Amino acid sequence: MKFDIDPWQQIDQLIALALAEDVGPGDATTLALAPQESTLSANFTAREDGVVSGTKVLEHLFRQIDPQVKLTTLKNDGETFTKGNKLVHISGPARSVLTGERLALNIFQHMCGVARETRKYVELTKHTNAGIYDTRKTKPGHRAIEKMAVVDGGGNNHRQGLYDMVLIKDNHLALAHIPDTAAAVRIARENCDLEIMVEVDTLKQLEEVLPEEPDYVLLDNMGPDMLRQAVEMCDSFSAKENKKRPKLEASGGINLNTVKAIAESGIDRISVGAITHSAPALDIGLDYAG
């Protein structure tokens, strides 16, 4: 059984929760100081270089606050920018813009930060065939916007959650009392019609699981030399046995210092938790124009 979840529904729910948390019954300072009829315009301006992500999320945010607020995108999602560039223009009722300012910056800075971090990995591996993928290491409730930012940075989305792919790990075997990974793949295929990924720690485990034709094999914490051997083993088995070759994914302890050598091993995919869980927010300000 396959489940489809609308990411924009998740994003709108996140925005509603964030507004309830931050604004509550009302923005006391703005209501006290800003005349109801006053308007203003401003620009989201970059304080450092980066990659745009989140302009559409800003539109959804201010739509919930006040549909009279208008936003004009000056740099599209996925585009690079330099310090001083104006990214989005905003205008409308002053109370509404001021109420949403901090939350808008929090989201925009975070998404641009994730996109920039992802782009660093993509640039280091672009001479290879290896794609950069995210993981489920996302902030609770923020997965939809973080995965959107990964794509804007040139990366790819792994599974969205526990519901859209089978990923067999050691703990599953232990808890279900399954003897080995090959048996786990067979059981999973009998019980669902989703794509199957299986994690292996050794070349021996890879050899054992290849005859079961998983869609993906996750090679956990393997260095470049072992990854090259895994690629050769997989290619040789597929050619010799005339069986489907699984996509091979490297994972575990990957950073900006190691990703280039890992990509050059011939691997198909590289999953990097750091692009979401450790991406620093990018410095963006809201400069008022009138």
Secondary structure, 3 states (H helix, E strand, C coil): CCCCCCHHHHHHHHHHHHHHHHCCCCCHHHHHHCCCCCEEEEEEEECCCEECCCHHHHHHHHHHHCCCCEEEECCCCCCEECCCCEEEEEEEEHHHHHHHHHHHHHHHHHHHHHHHHHHHHHHHHCCCCCEEECCCCCCCCCHHHHHHHHHHCCCECCCCCCCCCEEECHHHHHHHCCCCHHHHHHHHHHHCCCCEEEEECCHHHHHHHHHHCCCEEEEECCCHHHHHHHHHHHHHHHHHHCCCCCEEEEECCCCCCCHHHHHCCCCCEEECCHHHHCCCCCCEEEEECC
